């Protein structure tokens, strides 16, 4: 019996939209692992207009294990649900790959290895952030810090442990289907929402101590703001849907939007602007301190990136929480 035949079959899914700059190299890099694991690679594309579909189509024409799937709903949650529904039969594991990320050559192998060793229903990974331009490097520094992410476990390297949530990497398809897959009404934070349902159903989540992925953040502050605006909305929807109480690390940034609004009343009394100045001082001071301690002037803007992240997340959360009931995701 061959090594491939002995391993559980897997389904590797890449949801994407306009990723022509990355998708070809990513699919080619995953093909050896797919061969070792007896896996299909499904690229679920949401109507890309930059040539992504042509690139994947050319690869799929030469390799029957690579499949181009049209995701008309365009959301990542819908892309993965569709791929599992179409091609998940007979496969034991779903491996989720983000098109805008970097992965070691043995990434998929290590995920399956840990799933088998631990018996975990889901194996999540640490997500380290890296950038190339000035803004992207600063955003990466902020996202890799406790100031930017509040100490979330999957934002830092792990030695391997049981967790409540992490960056989605591998999931047992039987568990995925048992809880109904991703909630397609979520455009952001769908992974945390699914992890909540997995835990409620008695399934176990393990964060890998053997592999991790690298994420490449937005290259503009505007893009970073709208990304975190979506994250804030997604977290608020989770709170409303499951009647959850936000963690302390999530409650602190919630104060940012009210603090900014309070500062608008500084014309009445100067004390109204003090909380804003304190927050800005901490963030900007952190950026300068990080740049000096790491002897890297490129990340001096990390404090500004953190401020954009905090503000976007806080605005998104409050807009979702206080918006019309029909748009809040309330059951």
Backbone torsions as a table, in degrees:
resi	resn	phi	psi	omega
1	UNK	NA	133.6	-178.0
2	UNK	-76.5	162.3	178.5
3	UNK	-60.8	-40.0	-179.6
4	UNK	-61.9	-40.6	-177.7
5	UNK	-68.4	-27.6	-178.3
6	UNK	-78.4	-21.9	-176.6
7	UNK	-86.1	148.5	174.7
8	UNK	-64.2	139.5	179.9
9	UNK	-72.5	151.0	-176.3
10	UNK	-131.2	160.4	175.1
11	UNK	-121.3	115.9	179.8
12	UNK	-97.5	121.1	-175.6
13	UNK	-119.3	130.4	177.3
14	UNK	-120.0	100.1	172.9
15	UNK	-75.9	136.6	-178.7
16	UNK	-153.6	161.4	175.6
17	UNK	-154.3	116.1	179.2
18	UNK	54.3	61.2	179.3
19	UNK	-120.8	38.0	-177.7
20	UNK	-58.6	-30.6	-177.8
21	UNK	-71.2	-20.0	-174.0
22	UNK	-121.2	-29.3	-164.5
23	UNK	-64.1	-38.6	-178.3
24	UNK	-62.2	-50.9	-179.8
25	UNK	-63.4	-37.2	-179.2
26	UNK	-65.1	-48.2	179.8
27	UNK	-61.8	-44.6	179.1
28	UNK	-61.5	-37.7	180.0
29	UNK	-67.8	-28.3	-178.4
30	UNK	-85.6	-18.0	-174.6
31	UNK	-59.8	-42.5	177.4
32	UNK	-60.2	-41.3	178.3
33	UNK	-65.0	-40.1	178.2
34	UNK	-61.2	-38.1	178.5
35	UNK	-66.3	-43.6	-179.3
36	UNK	-65.2	-35.8	-174.6
37	UNK	-95.6	-0.7	-176.4
38	UNK	63.8	40.4	-172.4
39	UNK	-108.5	154.4	167.8
40	UNK	-94.8	150.2	172.8
41	UNK	-112.0	115.5	-179.9
42	UNK	-109.3	117.8	174.8
43	UNK	-97.2	108.7	-177.8
44	UNK	-95.5	102.2	-172.3
45	UNK	-99.7	134.2	-178.3
46	UNK	-97.3	57.1	177.9
47	UNK	65.0	52.2	176.8
48	UNK	-63.1	147.8	-179.5
49	UNK	-120.2	8.4	-175.1
50	UNK	-107.7	11.4	179.9
51	UNK	100.4	0.9	179.7
52	UNK	-57.0	-46.6	-176.5
53	UNK	-62.8	-38.5	179.9
54	UNK	-66.1	-39.6	179.7
55	UNK	-63.8	-48.7	-179.5
56	UNK	-66.6	-40.1	179.7
57	UNK	-60.0	-38.4	179.3
58	UNK	-66.0	-41.3	178.2
59	UNK	-66.3	-44.0	-178.9
60	UNK	-62.9	-30.8	179.1
61	UNK	-66.4	-21.7	-178.9
62	UNK	-104.7	-17.3	-177.4
63	UNK	-133.2	109.2	-177.8
64	UNK	-65.6	-13.6	178.5
65	UNK	-80.6	-10.0	178.7
66	UNK	-103.0	127.2	-174.9
67	UNK	-126.0	133.0	173.5
68	UNK	-98.6	121.5	-176.5
69	UNK	-118.5	131.7	179.2
70	UNK	-83.0	121.6	179.0
71	UNK	-106.6	91.5	-174.3
72	UNK	-69.1	-20.7	179.5
73	UNK	-82.0	-14.1	171.4
74	UNK	71.7	-16.4	-179.5
75	UNK	-82.1	148.6	178.8
76	UNK	-63.2	-40.2	-180.0
77	UNK	-58.9	-44.2	-180.0
78	UNK	-67.9	-36.1	-179.6
79	UNK	-60.8	-45.4	-177.6
80	UNK	-71.9	-41.4	176.4
81	UNK	-57.5	-43.9	-178.8
82	UNK	-65.5	-43.2	-179.7
83	UNK	-63.1	-41.7	179.3
84	UNK	-67.0	-40.7	179.6
85	UNK	-63.7	-40.2	-176.7
86	UNK	-80.2	-39.8	-168.9
87	UNK	-127.8	7.9	-176.7
88	UNK	-82.6	-15.7	-177.8
89	UNK	-61.8	128.7	179.2
90	UNK	90.8	-13.9	178.5
91	UNK	-94.8	143.1	-179.5
92	UNK	-90.3	-36.1	-174.4
93	UNK	-122.1	142.1	169.8
94	UNK	-101.4	128.5	175.2
95	UNK	-116.3	117.7	-178.3
96	UNK	-95.1	126.9	179.4
97	UNK	-120.0	129.5	176.1
98	UNK	-88.6	131.2	-176.2
99	UNK	-63.4	-28.6	-175.8
100	UNK	-99.0	50.2	-178.2
101	UNK	-147.2	170.2	177.9
102	UNK	-119.9	143.6	-173.6
103	UNK	-137.4	141.6	174.5
104	UNK	-68.5	155.7	-176.4
105	UNK	-58.1	-29.7	-177.4
106	UNK	-100.4	18.8	-175.3
107	UNK	-54.0	-55.2	-176.8
108	UNK	-64.5	-38.9	-179.8
109	UNK	-61.6	-44.1	-178.4
110	UNK	-66.7	-36.2	178.1
111	UNK	-61.8	-48.4	179.7
112	UNK	-64.2	-40.1	179.5
113	UNK	-59.3	-44.6	-179.1
114	UNK	-72.8	-34.1	177.0
115	UNK	-62.1	-41.2	-179.6
116	UNK	-72.1	-38.0	-176.6
117	UNK	-71.9	-37.4	-175.7
118	UNK	-95.7	-20.9	-174.1
119	UNK	76.4	13.8	-178.2
120	UNK	-65.2	146.0	175.0
121	UNK	-84.2	-22.0	177.2
122	UNK	-143.5	133.4	174.0
123	UNK	-114.4	118.1	178.5
124	UNK	-105.6	169.4	-175.7
125	UNK	-133.7	161.8	170.7
126	UNK	-72.9	142.4	-179.8
127	UNK	-118.6	104.8	177.2
128	UNK	-93.8	141.9	-174.3
129	UNK	-108.1	138.3	-179.3
130	UNK	-139.4	149.5	-178.9
131	UNK	-140.4	168.8	-179.1
132	UNK	-117.9	-45.2	179.0
133	UNK	-82.8	172.8	-177.9
134	UNK	-59.3	-49.5	-179.3
135	UNK	-66.6	-41.4	-178.5
136	UNK	-66.7	-38.7	177.6
137	UNK	-64.8	-40.8	179.0
138	UNK	-65.7	-41.7	178.0
139	UNK	-64.0	-39.7	178.5
140	UNK	-62.7	-43.4	178.9
141	UNK	-61.8	-40.3	178.7
142	UNK	-67.2	-42.1	-177.3
143	UNK	-72.4	-22.3	177.2
144	UNK	-87.9	0.2	-175.2
145	UNK	-106.8	160.0	175.2
146	UNK	-68.0	-30.1	178.1
147	UNK	-62.6	-39.7	-176.7
148	UNK	-82.0	-33.5	-172.9
149	UNK	-121.3	-0.7	176.5
150	UNK	73.1	14.9	178.6
151	UNK	83.1	22.4	177.4
152	UNK	-56.8	132.4	-172.2
153	UNK	-60.8	-35.8	-175.8
154	UNK	-80.1	0.2	175.1
155	UNK	-91.8	3.0	-179.0
156	UNK	-138.7	154.5	-178.9
157	UNK	-60.5	140.9	-178.3
158	UNK	-120.0	152.2	174.8
159	UNK	-91.1	-2.1	-178.4
160	UNK	102.9	117.7	179.9
161	UNK	-165.4	166.0	175.7
162	UNK	-80.1	135.3	-175.5
163	UNK	-137.0	171.5	176.2
164	UNK	-89.0	-28.2	-173.7
165	UNK	-160.8	153.1	175.4
166	UNK	-169.0	178.8	179.7
167	UNK	-70.3	123.3	-173.1
168	UNK	-64.8	133.2	-179.0
169	UNK	-134.0	-59.7	-179.4
170	UNK	-131.1	144.1	177.6
171	UNK	-146.3	139.7	174.8
172	UNK	-68.7	125.4	-173.7
173	UNK	-62.6	-32.5	178.8
174	UNK	-64.2	-38.0	177.6
175	UNK	-70.9	-42.4	178.7
176	UNK	-56.5	-47.7	-179.1
177	UNK	-70.8	-34.2	-177.1
178	UNK	-62.9	-33.4	-179.5
179	UNK	-97.7	3.3	174.5
180	UNK	92.8	12.1	178.7
181	UNK	68.2	-161.5	179.5
182	UNK	-74.2	147.5	173.1
183	UNK	-80.0	111.3	-173.7
184	UNK	-75.6	-1.0	173.2
185	UNK	-83.9	-6.6	179.4
186	UNK	-96.8	121.5	173.6
187	UNK	-91.8	-19.9	177.1
188	UNK	-139.5	154.3	175.5
189	UNK	68.0	16.1	179.6
190	UNK	-65.7	-25.8	179.8
191	UNK	-70.2	-44.9	178.2
192	UNK	-64.5	-36.5	179.3
193	UNK	-64.8	-42.5	178.8
194	UNK	-67.7	-39.9	179.0
195	UNK	-60.5	-36.1	177.7
196	UNK	-61.9	-45.7	-179.4
197	UNK	-67.6	-35.7	177.1
198	UNK	-61.3	-46.3	-178.9
199	UNK	-65.7	-40.8	179.4
200	UNK	-62.8	-30.0	-179.8
201	UNK	-86.7	0.3	176.3
202	UNK	92.9	9.6	178.5
203	UNK	-86.0	155.5	-172.8
204	UNK	-113.3	141.9	-176.5
205	UNK	-119.2	127.8	-178.8
206	UNK	-118.0	131.9	175.1
207	UNK	-93.8	128.4	-173.7
208	UNK	-63.6	141.5	171.9
209	UNK	-109.3	6.0	-174.6
210	UNK	-116.6	-13.7	179.5
211	UNK	-153.5	165.8	179.3
212	UNK	-158.2	170.4	177.2
213	UNK	-122.2	162.6	178.2
214	UNK	-113.8	129.4	-179.6
215	UNK	-108.4	140.2	179.2
216	UNK	-105.9	111.6	-172.5
217	UNK	-73.9	176.3	177.7
218	UNK	-61.0	146.1	-175.7
219	UNK	-97.0	6.1	176.5
220	UNK	-138.3	150.9	179.1
221	UNK	-65.6	-32.1	177.4
222	UNK	-63.7	-46.5	178.4
223	UNK	-62.9	-38.7	178.9
224	UNK	-64.3	-41.1	179.6
225	UNK	-61.3	-48.5	-177.0
226	UNK	-69.6	-30.6	174.8
227	UNK	-62.0	-46.7	-178.0
228	UNK	-77.0	-23.9	171.0
229	UNK	-60.5	-44.0	177.3
230	UNK	-65.4	-40.0	178.2
231	UNK	-62.1	-41.4	179.1
232	UNK	-63.3	-42.9	177.1
233	UNK	-61.6	-42.9	-179.7
234	UNK	-62.9	-42.2	178.9
235	UNK	-64.4	-40.8	178.6
236	UNK	-63.5	-38.2	178.3
237	UNK	-64.1	-37.5	176.1
238	UNK	-62.2	-45.0	179.7
239	UNK	-59.5	-44.5	-177.9
240	UNK	-71.4	-41.6	-176.4
241	UNK	-67.0	-42.4	-173.3
242	UNK	-108.0	7.4	180.0
243	UNK	54.2	43.4	-178.2
244	UNK	-87.0	154.3	172.2
245	UNK	-101.5	122.2	-179.4
246	UNK	-58.1	148.3	176.0
247	UNK	-71.6	162.6	-178.0
248	UNK	-58.1	-41.2	-178.8
249	UNK	-65.4	-18.7	176.3
250	UNK	-92.7	-27.8	-179.1
251	UNK	-70.5	-35.9	-176.9
252	UNK	-59.6	-50.9	178.6
253	UNK	-66.4	-17.5	177.1
254	UNK	-60.9	-25.9	-177.8
255	UNK	-75.3	-15.1	-172.5
256	UNK	-62.1	-50.2	-178.9
257	UNK	-60.7	-47.5	175.9
258	UNK	-59.3	-36.2	179.4
259	UNK	-64.8	-40.3	178.0
260	UNK	-65.0	-42.0	177.8
261	UNK	-64.0	-39.7	179.7
262	UNK	-61.5	-36.9	-177.9
263	UNK	-62.7	-24.4	179.0
264	UNK	-64.9	-17.3	-179.6
265	UNK	-98.9	17.7	-179.8
266	UNK	-66.0	-19.0	177.2
267	UNK	-68.8	-20.5	176.8
268	UNK	-83.1	-45.1	176.9
269	UNK	-152.8	134.0	-175.0
270	UNK	-61.9	-23.7	-179.6
271	UNK	-63.1	-21.1	-178.0
272	UNK	-64.1	-23.4	-177.2
273	UNK	-93.8	-9.5	-176.2
274	UNK	-60.3	-47.4	178.7
275	UNK	-58.3	-38.8	178.2
276	UNK	-63.5	-43.8	-179.8
277	UNK	-65.1	-37.9	177.8
278	UNK	-63.8	-46.8	179.0
279	UNK	-60.9	-47.4	-179.7
280	UNK	-62.6	-39.6	-179.4
281	UNK	-64.0	-43.0	178.6
282	UNK	-62.0	-47.5	-177.3
283	UNK	-65.8	-48.6	-178.6
284	UNK	-67.1	-38.6	177.3
285	UNK	-63.5	-38.3	177.9
286	UNK	-62.0	-43.4	-179.5
287	UNK	-61.1	-44.9	179.4
288	UNK	-65.6	-44.6	179.8
289	UNK	-61.6	-42.0	179.6
290	UNK	-63.6	-44.2	179.9
291	UNK	-61.8	-40.8	-179.6
292	UNK	-71.0	-45.9	-177.0
293	UNK	-66.0	-32.8	179.1
294	UNK	-96.1	0.7	-179.5
295	UNK	50.6	47.7	-176.7
296	UNK	-137.2	93.1	-177.4
297	UNK	-64.1	-18.4	-179.4
298	UNK	-63.9	-20.7	-176.1
299	UNK	-106.3	16.9	177.4
300	UNK	-62.8	-23.7	179.7
301	UNK	-85.0	8.0	-179.1
302	UNK	-59.1	-34.8	179.2
303	UNK	-65.3	-40.1	177.1
304	UNK	-65.2	-41.7	177.6
305	UNK	-60.5	-42.1	178.4
306	UNK	-62.0	-40.0	178.6
307	UNK	-63.7	-41.8	178.2
308	UNK	-63.2	-42.9	179.3
309	UNK	-62.8	-48.9	179.8
310	UNK	-59.1	-47.3	-175.9
311	UNK	-65.9	-46.0	179.1
312	UNK	-60.6	-44.0	-179.2
313	UNK	-63.3	-44.5	-178.2
314	UNK	-66.3	-44.6	178.2
315	UNK	-60.4	-46.9	-179.6
316	UNK	-59.9	-43.9	-179.2
317	UNK	-61.2	-49.5	-176.6
318	UNK	-68.7	-36.1	177.4
319	UNK	-62.7	-40.7	179.5
320	UNK	-71.0	-41.6	-176.1
321	UNK	-67.7	-37.7	-174.2
322	UNK	-101.8	1.2	-178.5
323	UNK	-74.5	180.0	178.8
324	UNK	-56.0	141.3	-177.4
325	UNK	-54.2	-36.5	-178.1
326	UNK	-66.2	-19.7	-178.9
327	UNK	-107.6	3.7	-174.7
328	UNK	-94.1	-6.2	-179.1
329	UNK	76.1	24.3	179.6
330	UNK	-83.9	129.4	-178.0
331	UNK	-72.1	NA	NA
